[in-house]
Amino acid sequence: MTGVLLILIGTVALAASTLLNRRAVTHLDPRAIAMIQLPVSGLALLPLAWWREGLAIRPDLAFFGSLFYQAAVVSIGTTLMLLWLVRHGGAARASGFHLLNPAFGTLLAATILGEAVPASDLLGVVPIVAGLALVLWPGRL
């Protein structure tokens, strides 16, 4: 239940930040927005991370590799992509693409980590694609 609550809070925060970004900082470059948003969000989450997980760090190749991937690809890359989508397609359409995150996560787990993909995960893609279709093509369904 805690995980579901955290996902709900994150989803509401994402929707609110997408709408606020569209209205408040349209004059800023997406890179400048990312340079502001990412450190602020990291600092905001630091107490929660410390409380839930502790701050034990093993400075090895796996740590620095995952840190680089999380910072460069997941944080900066996806934030820039989201901001580009907001500017070129609108906030509702950009938020709709977040529906694809579980599908891409499953795809990456299967291809990179070699995990088995159960039929229930494949079936879970159906409502994701349907939801994305509703957001992107509201008059066609």
Residue, then its C-alpha position, 0 to 999 in steps of 0.5 A: m500500500t505504501g508503494v501505491l501511495l508513493i506512485l499516486i503522489g508522484t503521478v500528481a506531482l508530475a501532472a502538476s509540474t507539467l502544467l506549471n512548467r507550461r505556464a510559468v517558465t515558457h521563456l526559459d530554455p529546457r536545459a535551464i529548466a532541467m538544471i533547476q528542477l533536477p537538483v531541487s527535486g533531488l534535495a527534496l527527496l533526500p530526507l525521504a531516501w535517508w529515512r527509508e534506505g539510509l545513505a550507505i555508499r559502496p564506491d565501486l564501478a556498479f555504483f558510478g555506472s548506475l549513478f551516471y545512468q540515473a543522472a544522464v539518461v533517466s533524469i536529464g534525458t527524460t526531463l529534456m524529452l518531456l519539456w520538448l514534448v510539452r513545448h511541441g505537443g502540449a502538456a496533455r499529450a506530453s503527460g500521456f507519453h508517461l503511460l509508456n514507462p511500464a511498457f518500456g521498463t518491461l522491454l528493458a528488463a527482458t532485453i537487457l537483464g534477460e528477465a522472463v515477461p509473464a503474460s500478465d505484463l504483456l496484457g498490461v500493455v493493452p490498457i496503457v496503449a488504450g490510455l495513450a490513444l485516448v490522450l493523443w486521439p480523443g476524437r478517433l475512439 
